[in-house]
Every structure is written in C-alpha cells, then in structure tokens.
Amino acid sequence: MSTRRIGAHLSMAGGLVSAGERMIQMGGNALQIFSGSPRSWGRKPIEQIDGSAYKAFCKEKDFGPTFIHALYLVNLASENPALIQNSINALMYDLQFQEKIGAQGVIVHLGSHLGRGYEAVKNEMIDRLERILTHTPENSTLLIENSAGQDGKIASSFEELQNIFESIEVDEKEKRLGWCLDTCHAFANGYQPAELPSLIKKHALQDSLRVIHLNDSRDPFGSGRDRHDNLGDGLIEKSQLKTLLNDSSMIEFPLILEVPGIDGNGPDAENVRRVKEMIGEKA
C-alpha cells in the first residue's frame, strides 16, 4: 500500500466498507464519496447513519482520510430562496454525515453568481457559509474547491479564494474551514500546475489547503471548461503535474482521483499506478 495518501471518488454502492475495500484493491488508501445521489436533495435521515463499522475498518486498515463531496445542486450564490435553503440544508447534512462516519471534510463547489459578478453575491454567500459552520458539529470541516471558471462559478481565481477566507468569521476557523485544489479546474482557469505552489503561498492559502483533486484535462489550457481526463491522457503536461506533486510544500496532502477510468467506468488501478509513478512510489 502507498505511504502517501492516494484515493479516488467511488460509489457507496454496497456500503462504505465495501468502497474502502475496493479502493485498497486498486492500490489506494484514501476515499471520496457522496452522502447520497449527487443530483437529488433527498437523503437518508441523519439519525439512521451508523459509521461505526467504517470507523473500525479505517482503524484496522490504516485507511484514510475520507472526504465527502457535496451535491452538484448546491449554489450558495443563488438569488432563489428555495435553492439557497436547500443548499444550506444539504451542506449541514453532509457536515453531520462527516462526523458520523469519521471523515475529514466536506468538499463543495460554492456555485455560480450567474452573471451578477462576485462582488454582488459575496456578502450574502459569506453570511450563508458562516451560518452553516455555526450550526454544524465543531469537529466538521468545510472545504471549498477551486472552480474551472465557467458560467460565473465562484472561487475560480486565487484572488477570490483568498478573499473568501479572509472574509469569513467563525470560531476555530483554521479547523472548520479549508480548501481543495483541483488540478483540472486550475488548468482550465489559466494556471499551470508547476506554478501553483508559489501562487498558493502568494495568496496565503498554504495553511488552509487540505486535499488535492488530481485530474488531467480534456480541454485546453485556459478553456474554462471542467472536463476531467485520466492522468497522462489529457492536455496537462505530465512534467507539470510531477513538479506540483513533488514540491516540498505539496507532499503532505492527500491525492484524490476524479477521472473517467481507462474503460470509462470510473477511477481504477491504472490511474492509481500512474499517480505512484509520478511521485516515485512502487505500484
């Protein structure tokens, strides 16, 4: 098993322990899941969630970290009252779900300003984030993901991400709030992987980074489009990804694959092998 934490987004079909076992079979030791369907607000009552078996599995296998990816439907920058409330409720559920299963964070796309501009939605969005963090377990963590920049998506630039972090005021902020770096999204927004470590430090985002979504891109540099590809099959130069992954400031962070898979069936052992090759580990 890898010494560095490498995982992928897998289905919970068959249960959490089954997902963890599949990840180990691929050669990984970390995991990302949805708490339910990514395109439906419906969820199992939180009182019915029992994470004891998964916690025991993680302890026995030295497995983890585990991350939960929030619903794709979430938009904290919306003007629609029903969508706003559903988004808040969904994130509060996922943060409770995190505590139940012993996961390390909930990763969220903040949504889109739909052409209104970041400054027009910033204050309301910050207020919603503060409300969510104030009314969820103190050992849960919300992780904001950088976006690819298409259709007014929030947090596509490091300037916006830095501004969000500087604006939010909650107790134990360093523990409750962090972010996730997606390599495909950064590339789509005009950032080459090799330059990311210095940009992250420049914008005071090093200490709040928690996890890396390691994805290649099907679309060209600066395209603004969010279409992931298998490592080495897309348009990001392999040398760029290797430089990022082996930078001394990046080696502590878990790597999570969100790739189509060689056969189109999702993350697989071959993509895990390619990660290990990039970081100099034996498969």
C-alpha positions, 0 to 999 in steps of 0.5 A: 500500500502507498505511504502517501495518501492516494484515493479516488471518488467511488460509489457507496454502492454496497456500503462504505466498507465495501468502497474502502475495500475496493479502493485498497484493491486498486492500490489506494488508501484514501476515499471520496464519496457522496452522502447520497445521489449527487443530483437529488436533495433527498437523503437518508435521515441523519439519525439512521447513519451508523459509521461505526463499522467504517470507523473500525475498518479505517482503524484496522486498515490504516485507511484514510482520510475520507472526504465527502463531496457535496451535491452538484445542486448546491449554489450558495450564490443563488438569488432563489430562496428555495435553492439557497435553503436547500443548499444550506440544508444539504451542506449541514447534512453532509457536515453531520454525515462527516462526523458520523462516519469519521471523515475529514471534510466536506468538499463543495463547489460554492456555485455560480453568481450567474452573471451578477459578478462576485462582488454582488453575491459575496456578502450574502454567500459569506453570511450563508457559509458562516451560518452553516459552520455555526450550526454544524458539529465543531469537529466538521470541516468545510472545504471549498474547491477551486472552480474551472471558471465557467458560467460565473462559478465562484472561487475560480481565481486565487484572488477570490479564494483568498478573499473568501477566507479572509472574509469569513468569521467563525470560531476555530476557523483554521479547523472548520474551514479549508480548501481543495485544489483541483488540478483540472479546474486550475488548468482550465482557469489559466494556471499551470500546475508547476506554478501553483505552489508559489501562487498558493503561498502568494495568496496565503492559502498554504495553511488552509489547503487540505486535499488535492483533486488530481485530474488531467484535462480534456480541454485546453489550457485556459478553456474554462471548461471542467472536463476531467481526463485520466492522468497522462491522457489529457492536455496537462503536461505530465512534467507539470503535474510531477513538479506540483506533486513533488514540491516540498510544500505539496507532499503532505496532502492527500491525492484524490482521483476524479477521472473517467477510468481507462474503460470509462467506468470510473477511477481504477488501478491504472490511474492509481499506478500512474499517480505512484509513478509520478511521485516515485512510489512502487505500484 
